[in-house]
Every structure is written in C-alpha cells, then in structure tokens.
C-alpha cells in the first residue's frame, strides 16, 4: 500500500503536471521557431514543477506560523506520517491532495501557454 501511495503522489504532483507543461509548450510554440530539444524541455518542465511544489510547501509552512489550527494539523501530519494521517482523516487528505494536483496542473498548463520554460531553455 505504501508503494502505491508513494508512486501515485510522485506521478500526481511531479510527473503529470510537468508533462502537461511540456505538451502545452509544444502546442503553443509557433512552427519554424528554434525549439529546445525534447529532453531539455522535459527536464525544464519537471524542474519548474518541482519549484512550484516547493514554493507551495513553503507558503503552507509560512501560513502555519500564524495560524494555530493549521500548525496543529501539520504537526499531526508529521507525527503520524502520510498513511497514519490518511487513516485518521481519509476524506480531508484526499480532498486536499486532489485540489493541489488539479491546481498545479492548471497552473502549469497556463505557464505552458505562455511558453514557460521553453523561452529560457537554450
């Protein structure tokens, strides 16, 4: 079970949004312009996805410093771990993770429409 949870989180939070950014980048790139190679653009898209995810985590931790209830929830999460926390609050955790994944995919699709990061690769 832990294996499935770990890989589904990795796919949902990093790989799928990065590939959405890559394909939207390719779609909105005008024909005839010099484009980065596929491997460079995929690596840049995955790096952008990781940076967005780290930034979201830092914002959550920053907000939790001022909000006591969120601080308590984060400490419960750290103490129980992912599986233990999910067993105690299954609907809350899946709802938050689904919202994060959908929001991240939408943000990276929008960034891909503006051709980020392909403008800066090469």
C-alpha positions in Angstrom: 0.0 0.0 0.0 2.8 2.4 0.9 4.4 1.7 -2.5 1.2 2.6 -4.4 0.7 5.8 -2.3 4.3 7.0 -2.9 4.2 6.5 -6.6 0.8 7.9 -7.1 1.8 11.1 -5.2 5.0 11.3 -7.3 3.1 10.9 -10.5 0.3 13.3 -9.5 2.4 16.0 -8.0 5.5 16.0 -10.2 5.4 13.9 -13.4 1.9 14.6 -14.8 1.9 18.4 -14.3 5.4 18.5 -15.8 4.3 16.6 -18.9 1.2 18.8 -19.2 3.5 21.8 -19.2 5.7 20.2 -21.8 2.9 19.3 -24.2 1.2 22.7 -23.9 4.6 24.3 -24.6 5.0 22.3 -27.7 1.4 23.1 -28.8 1.8 26.9 -28.4 5.3 27.1 -30.0 5.0 28.6 -33.4 6.2 26.5 -36.3 9.6 27.4 -37.7 11.0 28.8 -34.4 14.0 27.1 -33.0 12.9 24.9 -30.1 14.8 23.2 -27.4 15.3 19.5 -27.7 12.7 17.3 -26.2 14.9 16.1 -23.3 15.9 19.7 -22.3 12.3 20.9 -22.4 11.0 17.9 -20.4 13.8 18.4 -17.8 13.0 22.1 -17.6 9.2 21.4 -17.2 9.9 18.9 -14.4 12.2 21.4 -12.7 9.5 24.1 -12.9 7.0 21.7 -11.5 9.3 20.9 -8.6 9.9 24.6 -7.9 6.2 25.3 -7.9 5.6 22.4 -5.5 8.4 23.6 -3.1 7.1 27.1 -3.2 3.6 25.9 -2.3 5.0 23.9 0.6 6.9 27.0 1.8 3.8 29.1 1.7 1.9 26.5 3.7 4.6 26.4 6.3 4.7 30.2 6.4 1.0 30.5 6.9 1.0 27.8 9.6 3.3 30.0 11.7 0.5 32.5 12.1 -2.5 30.1 12.1 -2.6 27.8 15.1 -5.1 25.2 13.7 -3.0 24.7 10.6 0.1 24.4 12.8 -1.6 21.6 14.8 -2.7 19.8 11.6 0.8 20.0 10.2 2.3 18.6 13.4 -0.3 15.8 13.4 0.7 15.0 9.8 4.4 14.9 10.6 3.9 12.8 13.7 1.5 10.3 12.1 3.1 10.1 8.7 1.2 10.0 5.4 -0.5 6.6 5.9 -1.4 7.2 9.5 -2.8 10.7 8.8 -4.8 9.3 5.9 -6.3 6.6 8.1 -7.4 9.2 10.6 -8.7 11.7 8.1 -9.2 10.0 4.8 -11.6 12.5 3.2 -9.7 15.6 4.2 -6.4 14.4 3.0 -7.6 13.1 -0.4 -9.6 16.3 -0.9 -6.5 18.5 -0.3 -4.2 16.4 -2.4 -6.7 16.3 -5.2 -7.1 20.1 -5.1 -3.3 20.5 -5.1 -2.8 18.3 -8.1 -5.6 19.9 -10.1 -4.5 23.4 -9.2 -0.9 22.6 -10.1 -1.9 21.1 -13.4 -3.9 24.2 -14.2 -1.1 26.5 -13.3 1.5 24.6 -15.3 -0.8 24.4 -18.3 -1.2 28.2 -18.1 2.6 28.6 -17.8 3.0 26.3 -20.8 0.6 28.5 -22.8 2.9 31.4 -22.1 5.8 29.1 -23.3 7.5 28.9 -19.9 10.2 27.5 -19.5 10.8 27.0 -23.2 11.6 30.7 -23.7 14.6 30.3 -21.3 15.9 26.9 -22.5 18.8 27.5 -24.9 
